[in-house]
């Protein structure tokens, strides 16, 4: 793993909402900190209502985590395009985030209860 990435269990219960509707809640989320960026909460897929997410054609490549795939999040107020991402096959050293999904907090709400 890159020296500037830290992954640890996110303490407490975390929730993700779109337009106020709960998409998921987890006590098994992970917190990924990368360099000076704000920590990102990764939710286990099994704790997310995947029927609210639709995979898009968008991808990005991180030299430390691998290729990210993106999802549009549907909520009561409409769709948030590419508001969530997942590393389906993360690189060596960050395997913990496999099977997890993270969300852009400027498009949906992610908070600790």
C-alpha positions as CSV (number, residue, x, y, z in Angstrom):
1,X,0.0,0.0,0.0
2,X,1.1,3.5,-0.6
3,X,2.6,5.1,2.5
4,X,0.1,7.9,2.3
5,X,-3.1,5.7,2.4
6,X,-4.6,4.5,5.7
7,X,-7.6,2.2,5.9
8,X,-9.3,1.5,9.2
9,X,-12.7,0.6,10.5
10,X,-15.0,3.6,10.7
11,X,-16.2,3.7,14.3
12,X,-19.9,4.0,15.0
13,X,-22.9,3.8,12.6
14,X,-22.8,5.6,9.3
15,X,-25.7,6.5,7.0
16,X,-25.9,7.6,3.4
17,X,-28.9,9.6,2.1
18,X,-30.0,11.0,-1.3
19,X,-32.6,13.8,-1.1
20,X,-33.3,12.7,2.5
21,X,-34.0,9.1,1.6
22,X,-31.8,6.5,3.3
23,X,-29.8,4.5,0.8
24,X,-27.8,2.6,3.4
25,X,-26.6,2.3,7.0
26,X,-23.6,0.5,8.3
27,X,-21.7,-0.4,11.4
28,X,-19.0,-2.1,9.2
29,X,-17.9,0.9,7.1
30,X,-14.2,1.7,6.4
31,X,-12.5,5.0,6.6
32,X,-9.8,5.6,3.9
33,X,-7.5,8.5,4.4
34,X,-5.2,9.5,1.5
35,X,-2.6,12.1,2.1
36,X,-4.1,15.5,2.9
37,X,-7.5,14.7,1.5
38,X,-10.5,14.4,3.8
39,X,-11.3,10.9,4.9
40,X,-13.7,8.9,2.7
41,X,-16.2,6.4,4.1
42,X,-16.6,3.2,2.2
43,X,-19.8,1.3,2.8
44,X,-20.1,-2.5,2.4
45,X,-22.3,-3.3,-0.6
46,X,-24.5,-5.5,1.5
47,X,-25.4,-2.4,3.6
48,X,-26.5,-0.3,0.6
49,X,-29.8,-0.4,-1.2
50,X,-28.2,-1.2,-4.6
51,X,-31.5,-0.8,-6.4
52,X,-30.9,3.0,-5.9
53,X,-27.6,2.8,-7.8
54,X,-27.0,2.3,-11.5
55,X,-23.6,1.6,-12.9
56,X,-22.4,4.1,-15.5
57,X,-19.8,3.9,-18.2
58,X,-17.5,6.3,-16.3
59,X,-14.1,5.1,-14.9
60,X,-11.0,6.7,-13.5
61,X,-7.6,5.2,-12.7
62,X,-5.7,5.8,-9.4
63,X,-2.1,4.7,-9.3
64,X,-2.6,3.5,-5.7
65,X,-6.1,2.0,-5.7
66,X,-6.7,0.9,-9.2
67,X,-9.7,1.5,-11.6
68,X,-12.8,3.0,-10.1
69,X,-16.2,2.4,-11.6
70,X,-19.1,4.9,-11.0
71,X,-22.8,4.8,-10.2
72,X,-25.6,7.2,-10.6
73,X,-27.6,7.5,-7.4
74,X,-31.4,7.9,-7.7
75,X,-33.2,9.8,-5.0
76,X,-36.6,11.4,-4.5
77,X,-35.3,14.7,-6.0
78,X,-33.8,13.1,-9.1
79,X,-30.5,11.4,-10.2
80,X,-27.0,12.3,-9.0
81,X,-24.8,11.3,-11.9
82,X,-21.6,9.4,-10.9
83,X,-22.2,10.2,-7.2
84,X,-20.8,6.9,-6.0
85,X,-17.7,4.8,-6.9
86,X,-16.2,1.4,-6.2
87,X,-12.9,-0.3,-6.8
88,X,-14.0,-3.7,-8.1
89,X,-10.5,-5.0,-8.2
90,X,-8.4,-2.8,-5.9
91,X,-4.6,-2.9,-6.2
92,X,-2.4,-4.8,-3.7
93,X,-2.4,-3.1,-0.3
94,X,-5.9,-1.7,-0.5
95,X,-7.8,-4.9,-0.9
96,X,-10.0,-4.0,2.1
97,X,-12.1,-1.7,0.0
98,X,-13.1,-4.5,-2.4
99,X,-16.9,-4.9,-2.1
100,X,-17.3,-1.4,-0.8
101,X,-18.9,1.8,-2.2
102,X,-18.0,5.4,-1.5
103,X,-20.0,8.5,-2.2
104,X,-19.3,12.2,-3.1
105,X,-20.5,14.2,-0.2
106,X,-21.4,17.1,-2.3
107,X,-24.0,15.0,-4.1
108,X,-25.4,12.8,-1.3
109,X,-25.3,13.0,2.5
110,X,-22.8,10.8,4.4
111,X,-22.9,11.1,8.1
112,X,-22.1,9.4,11.4
113,X,-25.2,8.8,13.5
